[in-house]
């Protein structure tokens, strides 16, 4: 009887206070906790579009295939990858692309029943756009565009389609035909920014009769920032916001923040009329180093004296109080066992895969090596990789070498920075090996003889280091800063998964669990 009374009292308390007694409701909105980043791991250069209560985000992918993931949400907090825009080799030439080339900064927009994605393929054709009626795909073949400069964006108004990009470090506008891609007006220089280097990532919006031009400046490192200008005419002249930059963590207020490199944003209006911005930033681990890549963050936007203000002018945090019209569910740590019966859209290859080197049957992935590893060379390594999305996580697989060769787990940042944890078979001799590449240094960190060509390989990832387990026993440790952007270079983040460099190997599942 006492237990029943306690349960009834708890139920009454929940009904009286709601699911979270700390939530505050005002004028139809609720104070909730926002968890950043909203898309974790390698997810830079976000662009967003809102369509009748649905929200879609796309990101850069550089030399990975398929390219440009599409994420969907209805609550702005929980995002599911529903596909990839560029999922056919005909859409995405990647000849000799590496972690500093390939797909830069896509923009997604919606107009009269059609979704458009415009981006730059650096090193393989320049600016192009594709379209679809369903953001999950299929998307069209590329329409190649005349105006160059990276980070192109689209703006639709009164039956016209405008394109902006940054040729010659100048934000430039032209009108194009969205069906053929033909240029319909000469390029018009709009703005060079406030004097920061690399004025890029332009987007145009209209609010209260003004055209707003949002750009990034300072480069995508510590000095990254967002600036804005406005005009009554889309062709200008544009006046700069006297309060620029409207957002940066390269400031006294944010210098101690774990979140740095904030920039490359895209404004949007939610279904309830509120304004928000998605932007990239990175999280530091082990000092001034980051290895997970640039991630996608979210912050509220207000309009004050005719200008957008991000997060009330304050730095953002990994958890912060915001107001939303509904209470989103808190994101849960990911814990998945892949049996390879189906390969989801989150799995990627470096450049295009050699299809005959991949086979999945009865929950087992079989890879055939072609001699290509992770060092650059116009290569197509036999590898199936996904983003490391949390600093603290565990992943692993059971690998069996079916013939002489090398196969195991890759922890890959760029061709200049990667680790391989693998089994090596040479006749009757079998070894477990932990190897790291950092620019010109190639080092086998640990080597041990094993009794058979089969082994359970696990990696424990922490913010500042990785620990490696062989059949459940400690095997080695490597500092994660060796794979950081600061040391290895490139524009990507760590990706992980099975690979086979030579011979043939089978993988019995892949486990990934965030802490």
N, C-alpha and C positions, 0 to 999 in steps of 0.2 A: 504493500500500500504506500509506503514511504517513497519507493522508487517511482511509482506512478505520479505522485504529487510533484516530485522534482521534475519529471519529464513534462508534465502539464505546465509548470511554472516556466520552464525553458521555452516551450512553444509559445506561450503568451508573450514572453519577452521578445521573441523573434518577430511575432506578428506586430507588436507595438513599435519596434524599432527598425524593422526592415532587416535585410540580410546583413547589413553592416551598420551598427549603431553610430559609427563615426561619419557616415554620409550625411551631407546637408543638402536640403532641397530649397531652391529659390527660383521663383518665376518659371517653373517648368524645367529647369536644369538641376542637375545633381552634382555635388562635389565628389569626385572619384579620384582614385590613384592611377595615374598614367605610368606605365612601365616602358622605359626606353632602353635599348632601341626597339622599335616595333617590328623591324625585320633585322635579325641579328646575323652576324657573320658577313662574309663578302657580299655586300649589296650596295654599291656606291651609286652616286648620281641619280637619286630617285626622281621620278616624275609621276604625277598622280592625276587621275580624272575622276570626277564624281558624276554618276548617272543614276538619278532617281533612287537615292538611298544606297546604291552600290558604289564601292570605291575600288579602283584598280591602280596598282603601282607597277612600274617597270624599272629595271636597273641595268647598268653597264655589265658586260661580260668579257670584254677584251678578246683573248684568244680561245675562249672556251666554246664548245659546241654541245648542245644547242645554245642559241644566244637569246638574250633579253627575256628573263623570266617575267611572268605575269602573276601578280598576287592579287587576291580578292579579299575584301572585308565588308562587313556591314556595320561594325561597331568601332572602327578605327584603331582597335587594340589588337585584335586577333586576325592574322593574315595567313591565307592558304595559297600555296602556289597551284595555279590551275592549268599551267602550260608554259610554253616558251613561244615567243613570237617567231623566231628564226629557227625552225626545226628541220629545214631541208638544206642540204649543201648548196643547192641552186640559189638560195636566199643569202647565203653567208660564205662567200669566198674567204679563206683564211690562209692563203699561201704564205708560208714563212712568218706567220704572226707569232708574237710572243707576248709576255705579260705587260708590255708597254704599247702594244699595237692592237688592232682589231676593233671591236665595237665600243665606242665612246658615247656616253651620255645620251640615252634615248629620251624622247618626249612622247607621251601618249595623250591624245586628244579625241574628242567625240563630237561629231556634227551630223545632224539629220540622219540618224540611224546607222552611221558608220564610225568605227574606231580607226584612228590613224596612229602609226608609230613612225617617227622620223629620227634618224640617227646618223652617225658617221662611222664608216668602216675605214679606219686609218691603216693605210698600206695596201688596201684592196678596193679602191673605187671611190672613196670619199662619201659624200652625202647621198642618202636615198630615203625613201619612205615606202611603207607597205600599209595595207588596209584590211579590215575584217568586219563582219557584222556581229561576230561573237568574239570577245576578247580572249577566250580560251583557244581560238583558232578554228579552222585554218586561216592563216594570213596569206596575202597575195605575194606574188613575185615582186622583187624590188623595182621601184621606179627611181632611176638615177637622176640627180638634180644638178643644175648648173652652178648655183651659188655654193661656194665652198666655205671653209672655216668650220671649226668643230662645234659640237653641241647645238645643232639646229633645233628650232622649235616652231610650232604652228599656232596661228591665231585665226579664227573664223569669225566673220562679221558681215551681215548684209549680202550673203551670197558670195563673198570673196574669201580667198584663202591667202594668208600672209605667212611668210617664212622669215625668221631671223636667225642669224649665225654670226660668227666673228672673224671674217676674213681680214687679214692684216691687223689683228688685235683691235678691230673696230666693230661694234655691234651694228649690223647692217640689215636692212629690211627690203624685201621685194615681194611682189604678188606672184603667186604661182597657180597653175591649174592643178587641182588636187587629183585629177584623173590621169593626166598625162605627165605631170611634173614640169611642163613647159613654163619658162619664166615669162611673166606677163608685164613686168615693169622693171626698169633699171634698179640696181641696188642703191639704196639710200642710206648713207651713214647716219646713225642716230646718236651714238654716245660712245665715248671711250672710257667711261667709268670715272672714278675719283682720283686716279693716279696709281692705283695698285697694279701689280703685274698680273698678266693673264686675265684680262676682262673676258669672261666666258659664261656659259650656262644661261643665255638670255631667255626670258619668258615675258610675254606681253599679256596684260589683263586690263579689263575695263571696270571701273568702280566710280559711281557718282559722277559720270560724265568725263572722267579723266582716264587716259591711257597710262598704265604703270609699266615700266620696264625694270624688271628685277634681274640682276646679274650677280655673278661671283667674281671676286678679285682676290689677289694675293697668293694664288697657287693653292693646291689642295693639301697643304701642310699646316704648320702652326698658324701662319698668317692668314688663313682662309677667312673670308668674310662675305656677307651679303650686303649689296648696296642697291638703291632704287632711285629712279628718276621718273618724272611724269610730264605729260603734255596733253593739251586739249585736242591735238591732231595726231593721228597715228604716225605720221611722217615727221613729227617734231615741229619746232625744237623742243627738246626735253630739258627740264630743269632738275637738278640733283636735289635730293632731300638734304636739307641743312644738318640733319641729325645722322647722316651716314657715318659709319655702317649701321644698318638697322639690326644686324646680328653678327656677333663674332665671339669666340672664346679666347681670342688673342687679346686679352684685356686683364687689368688688375683684378677685376671682380671674379674672373674665371680662371686665373692662373693656377690655382690649386685643384681645379676640377679634373677628375679622371677622364672627362670627355673633352677632346680637343679636335682641331681641324674642322670646325663647323662651317658649312657653306653649301653651295650648290643646292639651292632650295627651289620648291615649286609650291605656290599658293593655291588654295582651293577653298570653296565654300561648301560646307556640309549641308545635309538635307534640312537641318533645323535652322539654317541661316547663319550659323557661326562660321568663323574663318579660322583656317589652320595652315600650317606649312609643314611639308616633309623636307628633310635636308639630310645631307651626309655628315657624319662625324666618325671619329675612331675613339676607342677606349684604350688607355695605356695600361701596360702590365710590365712589371720589373723595371720601373723608371720611365724614361721618355721613349718607350718603345711600344709598337703595336704590331701584332701579327695576324689578328683575325680579319684585318682589312677595314675598309670604310663601310659603315653600316647605315641603315635608314632610321632616322629619328623623326619624332612628331612634336610639335609645339603649337599652342594656341596663338592666334593673331587678333589684335584689336586695331581699329582705325581711329587715330587721334590726330586732329587738326589736318585731315586730308592725307595722312601717311600711314602705312602699315607698321605696327609695332609688334615685335615677336616676343611672346612670353612676358609681357609687361616690361620689357627692357632688361630683364634679368637672365642670368645664365640658366641653362637647362640642366636637369639632373636625371639619373637613371630611374628614380621614382619621384613624382611630384604631383601635387594636387591641381586638378583642372576641373572645369565645369563641362558636363556633357548632358544631352537631353535624355540619355538612358545610361544604365549602369552596364558597362561591358564586363565580361568575365575576365578574370586575371589570367594571363597566359600561363600555361603549364610547361614544366621542363619536358623536353622531348625524350621519349624512351621507345626505341623501335628495334625490332629484329627483322631484317630483310632476308627473305628466303630466295630472292631472285626469281620467283615465279612471275613477277611483273617488275619492270624497271620504271620507276616513277619519273616525273619531270624534273626532280631535283638532282638527278644524276647527270654528270657532264663528262666530256672528253676534252683533252687538249688537242686543238684543231679537229679535223674530221676523223672519226674512227674508221679503221679498216674492218668492215663489217664481218668478214669471214673469220676474224680473230676473236669474236665474241659468241658465246653460246650459253643459253640458260635452259636447264631442264631439270624437273623434279627437285627444285629448290637448290640446285647447284649451279654456280657460275663457272664456266670454263673459259680461260683466256689462253691465247696462243701468242707468244712473244714474237716480235719481228726485228729485235735487236735495238729498237729505239728506247732510250731511257728518258730521263727528264732534263738532261742538258740540251740546250738549244741547238737546232740544226735542221730546220725545215722538216720537223719530225711528226710522227703519229704514234705515240706510245700506246700500248695496249693497257689502258687503265680506265677505271670507272670511278669517278670522284664526285664527292658532294661537299658542300661547305661545312667547315667546322663552325658551329653557330654559338658555342658557349666556351668561355675560357676554361671552365672546369667541366670535363666530360670524360667518358670512357668509351673506347671503340675497339673492335677486334673481329677476328675471323679465324677459321680453321683452314689452313692451306695445305695442299698436297701437290708436290711436283710429280707429274706423271712421266717426265723424262728429264734428261739433263737440262739445267738452266737456272733461272733466277726468278722468284715470284714472292710476293708478300703484300705488305701494306705501305702505301705512300703517304707521307705528310709533306705536302707540296705547297710552296709559296710562289716561287718563280723558277725559271731555268737556272738562276744564280743562287737559289736557296731552297734546298729540299732535303728531306730525310727519307731513306728507305729502310724498312725493317723486314727482312726477308729470309727465305730458305734458299740455300744454294746447293745444287746437286751436281756432282761430278762422278759418274759411275756409282760406286758403292759409298763414296764419301759424301756425307751430308753435313751442312753447317747452318747455324742461325747467325745472321749478320745484321748489325746496326751500322748504317753508313750515313754520313752527312756531307752535303756539298754546300760550300759558301764561296762563291766566285771561283777563284783558281784553286781553292783548297778542297780536296776530296779525301775524306778520312773515314776509315772503318773504326768506329768507336768501340765496338765489342764484337767478338767472334767466338763461337762455341761449337764444338762437334756435337751432333745430335744423332740418335740411333736410327732414325728413319727420315724419309723425305716429307713427313707430315708433322705439323706443329700447330699449336694454338698460339696465335700472336695477339697480344692486347696492348693498348696504349692508354695510359692514364694521363690526361691533359690537365694541367694547372695553369694559372695565370702566367707564371714565370718560368715553367719548365714542363717537360714531358718525361714520364717514367714508362719504361717498356718491360712487359712481362712475357716470359717464355714458358708456356705450359703452366701458367699461374705463379711462376717464380721470378723475382727481380732479375733483370738482364742488363739494364743500363738507364742512364739519365742524360738528357740534353737540355740546355738552356733555351727557352723559347725565343729569346731575343735574337738568336742566330737566324731565325726565320722571319724576323721583323722587317717591315718595309724600310726602316732606317738602315738596316744592314744588308738585306738582300735586294732591295729596290723593287721596282714594278708598281703597279696600281691595283693589285689584286689582294686576296687574303688567303689564308691557309685552306686548302681542300684536302680531303682524306678519302682513302678507299683502296680497294684491291688493284694490283697491277701484276703484269708478267712481262719481264724484259726479254727473256729467251726461254726456249722450250715450251712446254704446255703445263698448265696448272689448273687445279680445281679449287673452288672456294665454297665451303659449306656455310652459307649465310654470312651476314654482316650485322653486328650489334652496335648500336649507338645509344648512349644514355647520358643525359645531362644531369649535373648535380644540382 
